[in-house]
Amino acid sequence: MLDLLLLALLVVAIAIGWWLGRLQREPPVRNSQQQNILPRDYFTGLNYLLNEQPDRAIETFIQALEVNSDTVDTHIALGTLFRSRGEADRAVRIHQNLLARPALSATQSDQVQLELSRDFLQLGVHDRAERLLQQLTRDAHDDDMRRSAKRLLVDLFEREREWQQALDVASPQLLRQDEDIRCAAAHWLCELAQKHLEAASPSLARKLLRQALSTDSSCIRANWLFAVIEREVGNYKAEIRYLKQIPEQDRDFTCIILEPLRDAYLKLEDEHGLEQYLHSLNDHTFNTSTVIMIAQSLERRGDRLSAIAFATEQLNIHPSLRGIDYLMDLYLLDATKPQYEQMALLRQPVAKLLEGSPRYRCHRCGFSGMQLHWHCPRCRKWGSIKPISGLENQ
């Protein structure tokens, strides 16, 4: 029903646009045969539509709507509608039909080519989309059109994981003007750095990571990869330095640094330094993972009662299922058999709730999961997925 209504409204718009176009071109006095052209075409198409023959209805309306400077926008709107409904092949037919007409101005031709490249992108015909976009980035008659073509070309190279080509297209001006592309470019540099790490070229990886931070100083991934490089060569002090920069970029990412940070401090046999830093983190922003790690440090010193007292105090202020689960673990260590059995029963529903709870969520589209993705699999936004903090998780 919704599609039928949408098409009916589109039919009315096309008919009015066609009629106005003819009205502007023809003299006011017309014979009766000319006056009947629009109703016949209109009602023929409408009859197809009402008889649930939308394909024939659309063909009738397209044929009735003559291509000229007054109706180009209507044709483009019709193609965009098809593409948005997942029918990019129909959009291609409309846009290609437009390009074959000599009535188009240079600006209109550019606009139609841009829409046609979008059609090809949706169909997965990347080579044809790339040819159109490359031409538009060079020859478009309007700066806005050229920028739009560059953005689409960047999107195409990103889909094909051609990171360097995407960087080549994203000019300094585009990086300054578009925050999303600036964030994406930093991640493309991280992708290239990752390849060099896999090829055992850490010096080249470092150079690319410095470029990433220069492009976007908030790029957490760059500092994360710097820390990975230093850990692999055993430079734990440098690893700690890079890991500590991540909460300064975004406090929500504190939880991801805690385990490698602890391991680095323990490698340096500096448990006191670890505790000091964890307490400073906890003073600025509550995080269940930080509380648990401080309590674990107290446990390693043999002070289980202090660990229980600290965790209990923090969880009374900031309740967390994960924190409660850890606290029950501590109590179970000294529990009698009846207490152990009762506590074990209580832990079962808590464990089920934690098991089914995602740990990361995209702030753009709401995608969630147990794994941190730098690139959202759903909305394809870079750096939009963050750890979930609150009652259940970190």
Sine and cosine of phi, psi and omega as CSV:
sin_phi,cos_phi,sin_psi,cos_psi,sin_omega,cos_omega
0.00,0.00,-0.66,0.75,0.01,-1.00
-0.89,0.46,-0.68,0.73,0.01,-1.00
-0.90,0.43,-0.63,0.77,-0.01,-1.00
-0.89,0.46,-0.71,0.71,0.02,-1.00
-0.90,0.44,-0.68,0.74,0.00,-1.00
-0.87,0.49,-0.70,0.71,0.01,-1.00
-0.93,0.38,-0.59,0.80,0.02,-1.00
-0.89,0.45,-0.68,0.73,0.05,-1.00
-0.90,0.43,-0.62,0.79,0.02,-1.00
-0.90,0.43,-0.63,0.78,0.02,-1.00
-0.87,0.50,-0.71,0.71,0.00,-1.00
-0.88,0.48,-0.69,0.72,-0.01,-1.00
-0.89,0.46,-0.68,0.73,0.00,-1.00
-0.90,0.44,-0.69,0.72,-0.03,-1.00
-0.89,0.46,-0.68,0.73,0.00,-1.00
-0.91,0.41,-0.69,0.72,0.02,-1.00
-0.88,0.48,-0.67,0.75,0.02,-1.00
-0.89,0.45,-0.69,0.72,-0.05,-1.00
-0.91,0.41,-0.68,0.73,0.01,-1.00
-0.91,0.42,-0.62,0.78,0.02,-1.00
-0.88,0.48,-0.69,0.72,0.01,-1.00
-0.93,0.37,-0.58,0.82,-0.03,-1.00
-0.89,0.45,-0.59,0.81,-0.02,-1.00
-0.96,0.27,-0.50,0.87,-0.10,-1.00
-1.00,0.02,-0.49,0.87,-0.15,-0.99
-0.97,-0.23,0.41,-0.91,0.05,-1.00
-0.92,0.40,0.37,-0.93,-0.07,-1.00
-0.87,0.50,-0.57,0.82,-0.05,-1.00
-1.00,0.00,0.86,-0.52,0.01,-1.00
-0.75,-0.66,0.46,-0.89,0.00,-1.00
-0.98,0.21,0.18,-0.98,-0.10,-1.00
-0.91,0.41,-0.50,0.86,0.00,-1.00
-0.91,0.41,-0.67,0.74,0.02,-1.00
-0.90,0.43,-0.63,0.77,-0.03,-1.00
-0.90,0.43,-0.40,0.91,-0.06,-1.00
-1.00,0.00,-0.13,0.99,-0.06,-1.00
-0.88,0.47,-0.76,0.65,-0.06,-1.00
-0.88,0.47,-0.77,0.63,0.00,-1.00
-0.85,0.53,-0.64,0.77,-0.03,-1.00
-0.90,0.44,-0.75,0.66,0.02,-1.00
-0.90,0.45,-0.67,0.74,-0.06,-1.00
-0.89,0.46,-0.75,0.66,-0.09,-1.00
-0.97,0.25,-0.43,0.90,0.11,-0.99
-0.90,0.43,-0.74,0.68,0.04,-1.00
-0.89,0.45,-0.67,0.74,0.00,-1.00
-0.90,0.44,-0.57,0.82,0.04,-1.00
-0.90,0.43,-0.68,0.73,0.07,-1.00
-0.86,0.50,-0.67,0.75,-0.05,-1.00
-0.89,0.45,-0.73,0.69,-0.04,-1.00
-0.94,0.33,-0.37,0.93,0.06,-1.00
-1.00,-0.06,0.33,0.94,0.07,-1.00
0.84,0.54,0.70,0.72,0.11,-0.99
-0.85,-0.53,0.90,0.43,-0.11,-0.99
-0.88,0.47,-0.55,0.84,-0.02,-1.00
-0.88,0.47,-0.72,0.69,-0.01,-1.00
-0.93,0.36,-0.58,0.82,0.03,-1.00
-0.88,0.47,-0.72,0.70,-0.04,-1.00
-0.90,0.44,-0.68,0.73,0.01,-1.00
-0.87,0.49,-0.64,0.77,0.00,-1.00
-0.89,0.46,-0.71,0.71,-0.03,-1.00
-0.93,0.37,-0.61,0.79,0.01,-1.00
-0.90,0.43,-0.68,0.74,0.01,-1.00
-0.91,0.41,-0.58,0.82,-0.03,-1.00
-0.95,0.32,-0.47,0.88,-0.08,-1.00
-1.00,0.02,0.99,-0.16,-0.02,-1.00
-0.92,0.40,0.66,-0.75,0.03,-1.00
-0.98,0.19,0.89,-0.46,0.13,-0.99
-0.46,-0.89,-0.02,-1.00,-0.09,-1.00
-0.88,0.47,-0.38,0.92,-0.02,-1.00
-1.00,0.10,-0.34,0.94,-0.13,-0.99
-0.91,-0.41,-0.01,1.00,-0.02,-1.00
-0.86,0.51,-0.71,0.70,-0.03,-1.00
-0.88,0.48,-0.58,0.81,0.02,-1.00
-0.92,0.40,-0.67,0.74,0.06,-1.00
-0.88,0.47,-0.70,0.71,0.00,-1.00
-0.88,0.47,-0.67,0.74,0.02,-1.00
-0.88,0.47,-0.62,0.78,0.02,-1.00
-0.90,0.43,-0.69,0.73,0.04,-1.00
-0.89,0.46,-0.66,0.75,0.02,-1.00
-0.89,0.46,-0.62,0.78,0.04,-1.00
-0.87,0.49,-0.72,0.69,0.01,-1.00
-0.87,0.49,-0.70,0.71,-0.02,-1.00
-0.89,0.45,-0.65,0.76,-0.01,-1.00
-0.92,0.39,-0.40,0.91,0.03,-1.00
-1.00,-0.02,0.13,0.99,0.02,-1.00
0.99,0.11,0.26,0.97,-0.02,-1.00
-0.92,-0.39,0.86,0.50,-0.06,-1.00
-0.90,0.43,-0.45,0.89,0.01,-1.00
-0.89,0.45,-0.62,0.79,0.06,-1.00
-0.93,0.36,-0.63,0.77,0.05,-1.00
-0.86,0.51,-0.65,0.76,0.02,-1.00
-0.86,0.51,-0.69,0.72,-0.01,-1.00
-0.87,0.49,-0.69,0.72,-0.01,-1.00
-0.91,0.41,-0.73,0.69,-0.06,-1.00
-0.94,0.35,-0.60,0.80,0.06,-1.00
-0.92,0.39,-0.59,0.80,0.06,-1.00
-0.89,0.46,-0.61,0.79,0.04,-1.00
-0.90,0.43,-0.71,0.71,-0.05,-1.00
-0.89,0.45,-0.42,0.91,-0.02,-1.00
-0.98,0.20,-0.13,0.99,-0.05,-1.00
-1.00,-0.05,0.69,-0.72,-0.01,-1.00
-0.97,0.23,-0.11,0.99,-0.09,-1.00
-0.97,0.25,-0.18,0.98,-0.08,-1.00
-0.97,0.26,0.65,-0.76,0.16,-0.99
-0.98,0.20,0.15,-0.99,-0.01,-1.00
-0.88,0.48,-0.67,0.75,0.00,-1.00
-0.91,0.40,-0.66,0.75,0.02,-1.00
-0.91,0.42,-0.62,0.79,0.04,-1.00
-0.88,0.47,-0.68,0.73,0.05,-1.00
-0.87,0.49,-0.68,0.73,-0.03,-1.00
-0.90,0.44,-0.67,0.74,0.00,-1.00
-0.91,0.41,-0.65,0.76,0.03,-1.00
-0.89,0.45,-0.60,0.80,0.05,-1.00
-0.90,0.44,-0.69,0.72,0.02,-1.00
-0.91,0.41,-0.60,0.80,0.02,-1.00
-0.91,0.41,-0.60,0.80,0.05,-1.00
-0.91,0.42,-0.59,0.81,0.08,-1.00
-0.90,0.44,-0.64,0.77,0.06,-1.00
-0.86,0.51,-0.74,0.67,-0.03,-1.00
-0.90,0.43,-0.60,0.80,0.05,-1.00
-0.88,0.48,-0.69,0.72,-0.01,-1.00
-0.92,0.39,-0.54,0.84,0.02,-1.00
-0.98,0.18,-0.19,0.98,-0.02,-1.00
0.99,0.10,0.21,0.98,0.01,-1.00
-1.00,-0.01,0.97,0.26,-0.18,-0.98
-0.94,0.34,-0.54,0.84,-0.05,-1.00
-0.91,0.42,-0.65,0.76,0.01,-1.00
-0.95,0.32,-0.61,0.79,0.06,-1.00
-0.89,0.46,-0.67,0.74,-0.03,-1.00
-0.89,0.45,-0.67,0.74,-0.01,-1.00
-0.88,0.48,-0.70,0.71,0.01,-1.00
-0.89,0.45,-0.69,0.72,-0.07,-1.00
-0.94,0.33,-0.62,0.78,0.05,-1.00
-0.87,0.49,-0.66,0.75,0.01,-1.00
-0.91,0.42,-0.66,0.76,-0.02,-1.00
-0.92,0.38,-0.62,0.79,0.01,-1.00
-0.90,0.44,-0.42,0.91,0.02,-1.00
-1.00,-0.02,-0.70,0.72,-0.28,-0.96
-0.91,-0.42,0.02,1.00,-0.03,-1.00
-0.85,0.52,0.59,-0.81,-0.07,-1.00
-1.00,0.05,0.02,1.00,-0.07,-1.00
-0.67,-0.74,0.69,-0.72,-0.03,-1.00
-0.89,0.46,-0.64,0.77,0.02,-1.00
-0.89,0.46,-0.64,0.77,0.03,-1.00
-0.91,0.43,-0.63,0.78,0.01,-1.00
-0.90,0.43,-0.66,0.75,0.03,-1.00
-0.91,0.41,-0.65,0.76,0.03,-1.00
-0.88,0.47,-0.65,0.76,0.03,-1.00
-0.90,0.44,-0.64,0.77,0.03,-1.00
-0.89,0.45,-0.67,0.74,0.01,-1.00
-0.89,0.46,-0.66,0.75,0.03,-1.00
-0.92,0.39,-0.62,0.78,0.01,-1.00
-0.91,0.40,-0.64,0.77,0.08,-1.00
-0.87,0.50,-0.69,0.72,0.01,-1.00
-0.88,0.47,-0.64,0.76,0.01,-1.00
-0.89,0.46,-0.76,0.65,-0.02,-1.00
-0.89,0.45,-0.56,0.83,0.03,-1.00
-0.91,0.42,-0.68,0.74,0.04,-1.00
-0.87,0.50,-0.57,0.82,-0.02,-1.00
-1.00,0.02,0.06,1.00,0.01,-1.00
0.86,0.51,0.54,0.84,0.08,-1.00
-1.00,-0.08,0.97,0.23,-0.18,-0.98
-0.90,0.43,-0.67,0.74,-0.04,-1.00
-0.92,0.38,-0.63,0.78,0.03,-1.00
-0.91,0.41,-0.61,0.79,0.07,-1.00
-0.88,0.47,-0.67,0.74,0.03,-1.00
-0.90,0.43,-0.62,0.79,-0.01,-1.00
-0.90,0.44,-0.59,0.81,-0.02,-1.00
-0.97,0.23,-0.62,0.79,-0.04,-1.00
-0.95,0.30,1.00,0.00,-0.06,-1.00
-0.92,0.40,0.32,-0.95,0.05,-1.00
-0.81,0.59,-0.59,0.81,0.00,-1.00
-0.90,0.43,-0.69,0.73,0.01,-1.00
-0.91,0.42,-0.62,0.79,0.03,-1.00
-0.90,0.44,-0.60,0.80,0.02,-1.00
-0.94,0.35,-0.61,0.79,-0.13,-0.99
-1.00,0.10,-0.45,0.89,-0.14,-0.99
-0.87,-0.49,0.95,-0.32,-0.04,-1.00
-0.90,0.44,-0.62,0.79,0.00,-1.00
-0.89,0.45,-0.67,0.74,0.00,-1.00
-0.94,0.34,-0.58,0.81,0.04,-1.00
-0.89,0.46,-0.70,0.72,0.05,-1.00
-0.89,0.45,-0.69,0.73,0.00,-1.00
-0.89,0.45,-0.67,0.75,-0.03,-1.00
-0.87,0.49,-0.63,0.78,0.05,-1.00
-0.88,0.48,-0.62,0.78,0.02,-1.00
-0.95,0.31,-0.55,0.84,0.07,-1.00
-0.89,0.46,-0.65,0.76,0.04,-1.00
-0.90,0.44,-0.60,0.80,0.07,-1.00
-0.91,0.42,-0.62,0.79,0.05,-1.00
-0.87,0.48,-0.70,0.72,0.04,-1.00
-0.91,0.42,-0.64,0.77,0.04,-1.00
-0.88,0.47,-0.64,0.77,0.02,-1.00
-0.87,0.49,-0.64,0.77,0.03,-1.00
-0.89,0.46,-0.66,0.75,0.02,-1.00
-0.93,0.38,-0.55,0.83,0.08,-1.00
-0.90,0.44,-0.68,0.73,0.02,-1.00
-0.91,0.41,-0.45,0.89,0.03,-1.00
-1.00,-0.05,0.22,0.98,0.03,-1.00
0.86,0.51,0.71,0.70,0.07,-1.00
-0.82,-0.57,0.94,0.34,-0.08,-1.00
-0.90,0.44,-0.50,0.86,-0.02,-1.00
-0.91,0.41,-0.67,0.74,0.05,-1.00
-0.92,0.40,-0.60,0.80,0.03,-1.00
-0.89,0.46,-0.68,0.73,0.02,-1.00
-0.87,0.50,-0.67,0.74,0.00,-1.00
-0.87,0.49,-0.69,0.72,0.00,-1.00
-0.92,0.38,-0.60,0.80,0.01,-1.00
-0.93,0.37,-0.58,0.82,0.09,-1.00
-0.90,0.44,-0.63,0.77,0.06,-1.00
-0.90,0.44,-0.62,0.78,0.01,-1.00
-0.88,0.48,-0.72,0.70,0.01,-1.00
-0.94,0.35,-0.50,0.87,0.08,-1.00
-0.93,0.36,-0.59,0.81,0.02,-1.00
-0.95,0.32,-0.70,0.71,-0.02,-1.00
-0.59,-0.81,0.97,-0.22,-0.07,-1.00
-0.90,0.43,-0.27,0.96,0.01,-1.00
-1.00,-0.04,0.17,0.99,-0.04,-1.00
-0.96,0.29,0.99,-0.14,-0.02,-1.00
-0.90,0.44,-0.61,0.79,-0.06,-1.00
-0.86,0.51,-0.58,0.82,-0.02,-1.00
-0.89,0.45,-0.73,0.69,0.04,-1.00
-0.92,0.40,-0.57,0.82,0.05,-1.00
-0.88,0.48,-0.70,0.71,0.00,-1.00
-0.94,0.33,-0.58,0.82,0.12,-0.99
-0.84,0.54,-0.70,0.72,0.01,-1.00
-0.89,0.45,-0.62,0.78,0.03,-1.00
-0.88,0.47,-0.70,0.71,0.00,-1.00
-0.86,0.51,-0.73,0.68,-0.04,-1.00
-0.92,0.39,-0.57,0.82,0.03,-1.00
-0.91,0.41,-0.64,0.77,-0.05,-1.00
-0.92,0.39,-0.45,0.89,0.03,-1.00
-0.99,-0.14,0.08,1.00,0.06,-1.00
0.98,0.19,0.28,0.96,0.02,-1.00
-1.00,-0.06,0.98,0.19,-0.16,-0.99
-0.95,0.33,-0.52,0.85,0.05,-1.00
-0.89,0.45,-0.68,0.73,0.04,-1.00
-0.92,0.38,-0.61,0.79,0.05,-1.00
-0.86,0.52,-0.72,0.69,0.01,-1.00
-0.87,0.49,-0.66,0.75,-0.01,-1.00
-0.87,0.49,-0.69,0.72,0.01,-1.00
-0.94,0.34,-0.64,0.77,0.01,-1.00
-0.89,0.46,-0.61,0.79,-0.01,-1.00
-0.92,0.39,-0.36,0.93,0.01,-1.00
-0.96,0.28,-0.38,0.93,-0.08,-1.00
-0.92,0.40,-0.75,0.66,0.06,-1.00
-0.89,0.46,-0.44,0.90,0.06,-1.00
-0.94,0.33,-0.49,0.87,0.07,-1.00
-0.97,0.23,-0.67,0.74,-0.02,-1.00
-0.35,-0.94,0.92,-0.40,-0.04,-1.00
-0.87,0.49,-0.43,0.90,-0.01,-1.00
-0.89,0.45,-0.35,0.94,-0.05,-1.00
-1.00,-0.08,0.18,0.98,-0.01,-1.00
-0.82,0.57,-0.67,0.75,-0.11,-0.99
-0.89,0.47,-0.48,0.88,-0.09,-1.00
-0.97,0.24,-0.33,0.95,-0.07,-1.00
-1.00,-0.03,-0.22,0.98,-0.23,-0.97
-0.91,0.41,-0.72,0.70,-0.03,-1.00
-0.91,0.41,-0.78,0.63,0.05,-1.00
-0.89,0.46,-0.54,0.84,0.03,-1.00
-0.91,0.42,-0.72,0.70,0.03,-1.00
-0.87,0.50,-0.71,0.70,-0.03,-1.00
-0.88,0.47,-0.63,0.77,0.00,-1.00
-0.92,0.40,-0.70,0.72,0.03,-1.00
-0.89,0.45,-0.65,0.76,-0.01,-1.00
-0.93,0.37,-0.56,0.83,0.08,-1.00
-0.88,0.47,-0.57,0.82,0.01,-1.00
-1.00,0.06,0.03,1.00,-0.03,-1.00
0.81,0.58,0.71,0.70,-0.04,-1.00
-0.82,-0.57,0.91,0.42,0.00,-1.00
-0.91,0.41,-0.56,0.83,0.01,-1.00
-0.90,0.44,-0.68,0.73,0.05,-1.00
-0.88,0.47,-0.61,0.79,0.04,-1.00
-0.88,0.47,-0.75,0.66,-0.03,-1.00
-0.88,0.47,-0.68,0.73,0.01,-1.00
-0.85,0.53,-0.74,0.68,-0.03,-1.00
-0.92,0.39,-0.65,0.76,0.00,-1.00
-0.89,0.46,-0.66,0.75,0.03,-1.00
-0.91,0.42,-0.60,0.80,0.03,-1.00
-0.91,0.41,-0.61,0.79,0.08,-1.00
-0.89,0.46,-0.72,0.69,-0.06,-1.00
-0.92,0.40,-0.51,0.86,0.02,-1.00
-0.92,0.38,-0.52,0.85,-0.04,-1.00
-1.00,0.07,-0.70,0.72,-0.07,-1.00
-0.55,-0.83,0.80,-0.61,0.04,-1.00
-0.94,0.33,0.67,-0.74,0.06,-1.00
-0.49,-0.87,0.82,-0.57,-0.05,-1.00
-0.83,0.56,-0.65,0.76,-0.02,-1.00
-0.88,0.47,-0.61,0.79,0.03,-1.00
-0.92,0.40,-0.70,0.71,0.02,-1.00
-0.86,0.51,-0.72,0.70,-0.02,-1.00
-0.89,0.45,-0.65,0.76,-0.04,-1.00
-0.94,0.35,-0.59,0.81,0.08,-1.00
-0.90,0.44,-0.70,0.71,0.02,-1.00
-0.89,0.46,-0.63,0.78,0.03,-1.00
-0.90,0.43,-0.59,0.81,0.06,-1.00
-0.90,0.44,-0.65,0.76,0.07,-1.00
-0.90,0.43,-0.61,0.79,0.05,-1.00
-0.87,0.48,-0.70,0.72,-0.03,-1.00
-0.88,0.47,-0.44,0.90,0.07,-1.00
-0.99,0.13,0.00,1.00,0.01,-1.00
0.99,0.11,0.24,0.97,-0.05,-1.00
-0.95,-0.31,0.94,0.35,-0.07,-1.00
-0.91,0.41,-0.60,0.80,-0.01,-1.00
-0.88,0.47,-0.64,0.76,0.05,-1.00
-0.92,0.40,-0.59,0.81,0.04,-1.00
-0.89,0.46,-0.70,0.71,0.01,-1.00
-0.90,0.43,-0.70,0.71,-0.03,-1.00
-0.89,0.45,-0.68,0.73,-0.02,-1.00
-0.91,0.41,-0.74,0.67,-0.02,-1.00
-0.89,0.46,-0.66,0.75,0.00,-1.00
-0.89,0.46,-0.70,0.71,0.01,-1.00
-0.87,0.50,-0.72,0.70,-0.04,-1.00
-0.93,0.38,-0.62,0.78,-0.05,-1.00
-0.97,0.25,-0.40,0.92,0.12,-0.99
-0.92,0.39,-0.53,0.85,0.02,-1.00
-0.99,0.13,-0.69,0.73,-0.05,-1.00
-0.80,-0.60,1.00,0.05,-0.02,-1.00
-0.86,0.51,0.59,-0.80,0.00,-1.00
-0.40,-0.92,0.78,-0.63,0.02,-1.00
-0.87,0.50,-0.65,0.76,-0.02,-1.00
-0.92,0.40,-0.61,0.79,0.06,-1.00
-0.92,0.40,-0.65,0.76,0.03,-1.00
-0.90,0.44,-0.64,0.77,0.03,-1.00
-0.88,0.48,-0.67,0.74,0.04,-1.00
-0.91,0.42,-0.66,0.75,-0.01,-1.00
-0.90,0.44,-0.62,0.78,0.05,-1.00
-0.90,0.44,-0.59,0.81,0.08,-1.00
-0.85,0.53,-0.68,0.74,0.00,-1.00
-0.90,0.43,-0.69,0.72,-0.01,-1.00
-0.91,0.41,-0.56,0.83,-0.03,-1.00
-0.91,0.42,-0.44,0.90,-0.03,-1.00
-0.89,0.45,-0.48,0.88,-0.02,-1.00
-0.91,-0.42,0.19,0.98,-0.08,-1.00
-0.98,0.21,0.53,-0.85,0.16,-0.99
-0.96,0.29,0.15,-0.99,-0.04,-1.00
-0.87,0.49,-0.74,0.67,0.04,-1.00
-0.87,0.48,-0.65,0.76,0.02,-1.00
-0.90,0.44,-0.65,0.76,0.00,-1.00
-0.87,0.49,-0.70,0.72,-0.03,-1.00
-0.91,0.42,-0.67,0.74,0.01,-1.00
-0.91,0.41,-0.67,0.74,-0.01,-1.00
-0.92,0.39,-0.60,0.80,0.02,-1.00
-0.89,0.45,-0.63,0.78,0.04,-1.00
-0.90,0.43,-0.63,0.78,0.01,-1.00
-0.93,0.37,-0.55,0.84,-0.05,-1.00
-0.95,0.33,-0.45,0.89,-0.08,-1.00
-0.85,0.53,-0.79,0.61,0.01,-1.00
-0.91,0.41,-0.54,0.84,0.03,-1.00
-0.90,0.44,-0.70,0.72,0.01,-1.00
-0.88,0.47,-0.61,0.79,0.01,-1.00
-0.92,0.39,-0.65,0.76,0.03,-1.00
-0.89,0.45,-0.67,0.74,0.00,-1.00
-0.93,0.38,-0.62,0.78,-0.04,-1.00
-0.90,0.44,-0.59,0.81,-0.05,-1.00
-1.00,-0.02,0.01,1.00,-0.06,-1.00
-1.00,-0.06,0.79,-0.62,0.07,-1.00
-0.93,0.38,0.43,-0.90,0.00,-1.00
-0.96,-0.27,-0.26,0.96,-0.04,-1.00
-0.71,-0.70,0.55,-0.84,0.00,-1.00
-0.58,-0.81,0.62,-0.79,0.06,-1.00
-0.98,0.18,0.80,-0.60,0.00,-1.00
-0.98,0.18,-0.09,1.00,0.01,-1.00
-1.00,-0.08,-0.75,0.66,-0.11,-0.99
-0.87,-0.50,-0.15,0.99,0.03,-1.00
1.00,-0.01,-0.01,1.00,0.06,-1.00
-0.83,0.56,0.68,-0.74,-0.02,-1.00
-0.68,-0.74,0.38,-0.92,0.00,-1.00
-0.09,-1.00,-0.06,-1.00,-0.04,-1.00
-1.00,-0.01,-0.21,0.98,-0.09,-1.00
-0.91,-0.41,0.59,-0.80,0.06,-1.00
-0.99,0.15,0.88,-0.47,0.10,-0.99
-0.96,-0.29,0.75,-0.66,0.08,-1.00
-0.97,0.26,-0.40,0.91,-0.01,-1.00
-0.84,-0.53,0.88,-0.47,-0.08,-1.00
-0.90,0.44,0.82,-0.58,-0.01,-1.00
-0.92,0.40,-0.36,0.93,-0.06,-1.00
-1.00,-0.04,-0.86,0.51,-0.09,-1.00
-1.00,-0.09,-0.12,0.99,0.08,-1.00
0.91,0.43,0.46,0.89,0.08,-1.00
-1.00,0.00,0.67,-0.74,0.02,-1.00
-1.00,0.09,0.66,-0.75,0.12,-0.99
0.93,0.37,0.29,0.96,-0.05,-1.00
-1.00,-0.06,-0.22,0.97,-0.02,-1.00
-1.00,0.00,0.78,-0.63,-0.04,-1.00
-0.76,-0.65,0.37,-0.93,0.12,-0.99
-0.89,0.46,0.58,-0.81,0.05,-1.00
-1.00,0.06,0.82,-0.57,0.06,-1.00
-0.92,-0.40,0.47,-0.88,0.00,-1.00
0.64,-0.77,-0.50,-0.87,-0.17,-0.99
-0.87,0.50,-0.66,0.75,-0.19,-0.98
-1.00,-0.09,-0.59,0.81,-0.20,-0.98
-0.91,-0.40,-0.78,-0.63,-0.10,-0.99
-0.86,0.52,0.00,0.00,0.00,0.00
